[in-house]
Amino acid sequence: MSGMWMRIRTVNRDGKAVEQRAKVIVPKAKNAVPEISNQYPACRCPRCI
């Protein structure tokens, strides 16, 4: 398993854009599983969409 650091932009409850760094684990399957330690488990990056 190889891990990559990606910057993910999310919008918090105040409406401000927050940039986060998430370590994305890329398994042998083509889907990437981001590990974000907050209340936004869904990855909205263009790679995952």
Biopython code that builds the backbone (N, CA, C, O; Angstrom):
import numpy as np
from Bio.PDB.StructureBuilder import StructureBuilder

atoms = [
    (1, "MET", "N", (0.844, -1.191, 0.000)),
    (1, "MET", "CA", (0.000, 0.000, 0.000)),
    (1, "MET", "C", (0.882, 1.245, 0.000)),
    (1, "MET", "O", (1.806, 1.367, 0.805)),
    (2, "SER", "N", (0.593, 2.139, -0.886)),
    (2, "SER", "CA", (1.348, 3.387, -0.927)),
    (2, "SER", "C", (0.433, 4.524, -0.510)),
    (2, "SER", "O", (-0.734, 4.578, -0.899)),
    (3, "GLY", "N", (0.976, 5.422, 0.282)),
    (3, "GLY", "CA", (0.179, 6.543, 0.759)),
    (3, "GLY", "C", (0.605, 7.827, 0.072)),
    (3, "GLY", "O", (1.789, 8.043, -0.188)),
    (4, "MET", "N", (-0.359, 8.669, -0.216)),
    (4, "MET", "CA", (-0.059, 9.958, -0.828)),
    (4, "MET", "C", (-0.710, 11.063, -0.011)),
    (4, "MET", "O", (-1.785, 10.879, 0.559)),
    (5, "TRP", "N", (-0.047, 12.208, 0.038)),
    (5, "TRP", "CA", (-0.647, 13.359, 0.722)),
    (5, "TRP", "C", (-1.337, 14.221, -0.325)),
    (5, "TRP", "O", (-0.732, 14.612, -1.323)),
    (6, "MET", "N", (-2.601, 14.510, -0.087)),
    (6, "MET", "CA", (-3.359, 15.342, -1.010)),
    (6, "MET", "C", (-3.973, 16.501, -0.251)),
    (6, "MET", "O", (-4.322, 16.378, 0.923)),
    (7, "ARG", "N", (-4.101, 17.618, -0.928)),
    (7, "ARG", "CA", (-4.789, 18.752, -0.329)),
    (7, "ARG", "C", (-6.251, 18.693, -0.737)),
    (7, "ARG", "O", (-6.575, 18.622, -1.922)),
    (8, "ILE", "N", (-7.116, 18.723, 0.243)),
    (8, "ILE", "CA", (-8.551, 18.647, -0.028)),
    (8, "ILE", "C", (-9.189, 19.923, 0.497)),
    (8, "ILE", "O", (-8.984, 20.301, 1.651)),
    (9, "ARG", "N", (-9.947, 20.569, -0.335)),
    (9, "ARG", "CA", (-10.610, 21.803, 0.079)),
    (9, "ARG", "C", (-12.031, 21.489, 0.481)),
    (9, "ARG", "O", (-12.798, 20.924, -0.298)),
    (10, "THR", "N", (-12.380, 21.856, 1.696)),
    (10, "THR", "CA", (-13.741, 21.660, 2.170)),
    (10, "THR", "C", (-14.269, 22.993, 2.676)),
    (10, "THR", "O", (-13.505, 23.936, 2.878)),
    (11, "VAL", "N", (-15.557, 23.064, 2.875)),
    (11, "VAL", "CA", (-16.187, 24.261, 3.413)),
    (11, "VAL", "C", (-16.762, 23.900, 4.770)),
    (11, "VAL", "O", (-17.563, 22.974, 4.894)),
    (12, "ASN", "N", (-16.340, 24.647, 5.793)),
    (12, "ASN", "CA", (-16.827, 24.326, 7.134)),
    (12, "ASN", "C", (-18.200, 24.954, 7.359)),
    (12, "ASN", "O", (-18.800, 25.504, 6.436)),
    (13, "ARG", "N", (-18.680, 24.868, 8.575)),
    (13, "ARG", "CA", (-20.050, 25.322, 8.845)),
    (13, "ARG", "C", (-20.179, 26.831, 8.733)),
    (13, "ARG", "O", (-21.280, 27.338, 8.516)),
    (14, "ASP", "N", (-19.076, 27.560, 8.876)),
    (14, "ASP", "CA", (-19.149, 29.019, 8.771)),
    (14, "ASP", "C", (-19.136, 29.487, 7.321)),
    (14, "ASP", "O", (-19.312, 30.676, 7.054)),
    (15, "GLY", "N", (-18.932, 28.571, 6.388)),
    (15, "GLY", "CA", (-18.906, 28.954, 4.993)),
    (15, "GLY", "C", (-17.523, 29.327, 4.492)),
    (15, "GLY", "O", (-17.383, 29.825, 3.375)),
    (16, "LYS", "N", (-16.505, 29.094, 5.301)),
    (16, "LYS", "CA", (-15.151, 29.428, 4.879)),
    (16, "LYS", "C", (-14.497, 28.217, 4.242)),
    (16, "LYS", "O", (-14.744, 27.081, 4.646)),
    (17, "ALA", "N", (-13.661, 28.466, 3.243)),
    (17, "ALA", "CA", (-12.965, 27.368, 2.570)),
    (17, "ALA", "C", (-11.772, 26.959, 3.424)),
    (17, "ALA", "O", (-10.949, 27.797, 3.793)),
    (18, "VAL", "N", (-11.683, 25.690, 3.733)),
    (18, "VAL", "CA", (-10.604, 25.174, 4.565)),
    (18, "VAL", "C", (-9.810, 24.171, 3.738)),
    (18, "VAL", "O", (-10.379, 23.265, 3.128)),
    (19, "GLU", "N", (-8.504, 24.341, 3.723)),
    (19, "GLU", "CA", (-7.668, 23.395, 2.983)),
    (19, "GLU", "C", (-7.115, 22.383, 3.972)),
    (19, "GLU", "O", (-6.557, 22.751, 5.005)),
    (20, "GLN", "N", (-7.272, 21.133, 3.654)),
    (20, "GLN", "CA", (-6.823, 20.090, 4.554)),
    (20, "GLN", "C", (-5.855, 19.175, 3.840)),
    (20, "GLN", "O", (-5.901, 19.014, 2.620)),
    (21, "ARG", "N", (-4.975, 18.576, 4.631)),
    (21, "ARG", "CA", (-4.083, 17.568, 4.062)),
    (21, "ARG", "C", (-4.565, 16.212, 4.540)),
    (21, "ARG", "O", (-4.691, 15.966, 5.740)),
    (22, "ALA", "N", (-4.829, 15.350, 3.597)),
    (22, "ALA", "CA", (-5.321, 14.022, 3.932)),
    (22, "ALA", "C", (-4.406, 12.993, 3.306)),
    (22, "ALA", "O", (-3.988, 13.129, 2.156)),
    (23, "LYS", "N", (-4.100, 11.966, 4.075)),
    (23, "LYS", "CA", (-3.294, 10.892, 3.531)),
    (23, "LYS", "C", (-4.224, 9.919, 2.823)),
    (23, "LYS", "O", (-5.113, 9.326, 3.434)),
    (24, "VAL", "N", (-4.004, 9.771, 1.545)),
    (24, "VAL", "CA", (-4.881, 8.919, 0.740)),
    (24, "VAL", "C", (-4.170, 7.598, 0.498)),
    (24, "VAL", "O", (-3.075, 7.560, -0.061)),
    (25, "ILE", "N", (-4.797, 6.538, 0.920)),
    (25, "ILE", "CA", (-4.230, 5.207, 0.722)),
    (25, "ILE", "C", (-4.782, 4.646, -0.587)),
    (25, "ILE", "O", (-5.996, 4.553, -0.771)),
    (26, "VAL", "N", (-3.892, 4.278, -1.478)),
    (26, "VAL", "CA", (-4.319, 3.758, -2.779)),
    (26, "VAL", "C", (-4.060, 2.250, -2.803)),
    (26, "VAL", "O", (-2.916, 1.824, -2.955)),
    (27, "PRO", "N", (-5.092, 1.454, -2.656)),
    (27, "PRO", "CA", (-4.903, 0.006, -2.727)),
    (27, "PRO", "C", (-4.763, -0.447, -4.171)),
    (27, "PRO", "O", (-4.705, 0.367, -5.093)),
    (28, "LYS", "N", (-4.712, -1.758, -4.350)),
    (28, "LYS", "CA", (-4.567, -2.275, -5.707)),
    (28, "LYS", "C", (-5.818, -2.038, -6.536)),
    (28, "LYS", "O", (-5.762, -2.008, -7.765)),
    (29, "ALA", "N", (-6.950, -1.868, -5.856)),
    (29, "ALA", "CA", (-8.160, -1.489, -6.580)),
    (29, "ALA", "C", (-8.043, -0.024, -6.995)),
    (29, "ALA", "O", (-7.181, 0.701, -6.498)),
    (30, "LYS", "N", (-8.906, 0.404, -7.899)),
    (30, "LYS", "CA", (-8.767, 1.748, -8.447)),
    (30, "LYS", "C", (-9.384, 2.820, -7.563)),
    (30, "LYS", "O", (-9.197, 4.009, -7.819)),
    (31, "ASN", "N", (-10.115, 2.422, -6.529)),
    (31, "ASN", "CA", (-10.730, 3.443, -5.686)),
    (31, "ASN", "C", (-9.760, 3.859, -4.583)),
    (31, "ASN", "O", (-9.085, 3.021, -3.986)),
    (32, "ALA", "N", (-9.702, 5.139, -4.328)),
    (32, "ALA", "CA", (-8.827, 5.674, -3.292)),
    (32, "ALA", "C", (-9.664, 5.940, -2.043)),
    (32, "ALA", "O", (-10.801, 6.405, -2.123)),
    (33, "VAL", "N", (-9.076, 5.634, -0.895)),
    (33, "VAL", "CA", (-9.794, 5.810, 0.362)),
    (33, "VAL", "C", (-9.098, 6.905, 1.153)),
    (33, "VAL", "O", (-8.005, 6.686, 1.676)),
    (34, "PRO", "N", (-9.708, 8.076, 1.251)),
    (34, "PRO", "CA", (-9.074, 9.146, 2.025)),
    (34, "PRO", "C", (-9.302, 8.973, 3.522)),
    (34, "PRO", "O", (-10.365, 8.525, 3.952)),
    (35, "GLU", "N", (-8.301, 9.329, 4.301)),
    (35, "GLU", "CA", (-8.440, 9.295, 5.748)),
    (35, "GLU", "C", (-8.408, 10.726, 6.250)),
    (35, "GLU", "O", (-7.342, 11.334, 6.353)),
    (36, "ILE", "N", (-9.571, 11.256, 6.560)),
    (36, "ILE", "CA", (-9.665, 12.629, 7.040)),
    (36, "ILE", "C", (-10.182, 12.585, 8.480)),
    (36, "ILE", "O", (-11.196, 11.950, 8.770)),
    (37, "SER", "N", (-9.483, 13.255, 9.356)),
    (37, "SER", "CA", (-9.849, 13.182, 10.768)),
    (37, "SER", "C", (-10.794, 14.326, 11.125)),
    (37, "SER", "O", (-10.515, 15.099, 12.042)),
    (38, "ASN", "N", (-11.901, 14.435, 10.411)),
    (38, "ASN", "CA", (-12.920, 15.411, 10.790)),
    (38, "ASN", "C", (-14.284, 14.877, 10.368)),
    (38, "ASN", "O", (-14.432, 13.686, 10.091)),
    (39, "GLN", "N", (-15.279, 15.758, 10.319)),
    (39, "GLN", "CA", (-16.631, 15.293, 10.049)),
    (39, "GLN", "C", (-16.964, 15.277, 8.567)),
    (39, "GLN", "O", (-18.139, 15.230, 8.206)),
    (40, "TYR", "N", (-15.942, 15.315, 7.686)),
    (40, "TYR", "CA", (-16.212, 15.256, 6.249)),
    (40, "TYR", "C", (-15.588, 13.985, 5.686)),
    (40, "TYR", "O", (-14.468, 14.031, 5.176)),
    (41, "PRO", "N", (-16.283, 12.851, 5.764)),
    (41, "PRO", "CA", (-15.692, 11.608, 5.271)),
    (41, "PRO", "C", (-15.721, 11.482, 3.753)),
    (41, "PRO", "O", (-14.976, 10.680, 3.190)),
    (42, "ALA", "N", (-16.568, 12.258, 3.082)),
    (42, "ALA", "CA", (-16.687, 12.116, 1.638)),
    (42, "ALA", "C", (-15.588, 12.907, 0.951)),
    (42, "ALA", "O", (-15.363, 14.076, 1.266)),
    (43, "CYS", "N", (-14.911, 12.272, 0.017)),
    (43, "CYS", "CA", (-13.826, 12.944, -0.698)),
    (43, "CYS", "C", (-14.398, 13.585, -1.947)),
    (43, "CYS", "O", (-14.988, 12.899, -2.783)),
    (44, "ARG", "N", (-14.230, 14.897, -2.084)),
    (44, "ARG", "CA", (-14.804, 15.627, -3.207)),
    (44, "ARG", "C", (-13.757, 15.998, -4.246)),
    (44, "ARG", "O", (-14.030, 16.807, -5.132)),
    (45, "CYS", "N", (-12.573, 15.424, -4.152)),
    (45, "CYS", "CA", (-11.536, 15.810, -5.095)),
    (45, "CYS", "C", (-11.871, 15.261, -6.485)),
    (45, "CYS", "O", (-12.566, 14.250, -6.589)),
    (46, "PRO", "N", (-11.400, 15.896, -7.537)),
    (46, "PRO", "CA", (-11.753, 15.440, -8.894)),
    (46, "PRO", "C", (-11.231, 14.055, -9.211)),
    (46, "PRO", "O", (-11.715, 13.412, -10.142)),
    (47, "ARG", "N", (-10.249, 13.582, -8.454)),
    (47, "ARG", "CA", (-9.745, 12.233, -8.700)),
    (47, "ARG", "C", (-10.751, 11.178, -8.256)),
    (47, "ARG", "O", (-10.860, 10.112, -8.862)),
    (48, "CYS", "N", (-11.484, 11.489, -7.193)),
    (48, "CYS", "CA", (-12.413, 10.485, -6.656)),
    (48, "CYS", "C", (-13.796, 10.606, -7.283)),
    (48, "CYS", "O", (-14.593, 9.673, -7.184)),
    (49, "ILE", "N", (-14.098, 11.712, -7.914)),
    (49, "ILE", "CA", (-15.453, 11.876, -8.475)),
    (49, "ILE", "C", (-15.554, 11.074, -9.777)),
    (49, "ILE", "O", (-16.605, 11.068, -10.418)),
]
sb = StructureBuilder()
sb.init_structure("model")
sb.init_model(0)
sb.init_chain("A")
sb.init_seg("    ")
for serial, (resi, resn, name, xyz) in enumerate(atoms, 1):
    if name == "N":
        sb.init_residue(resn, " ", resi, " ")
    sb.init_atom(name, np.array(xyz, "f"), 0.0, 1.0, " ", f" {name:<3s}", serial, name[0])
structure = sb.get_structure()
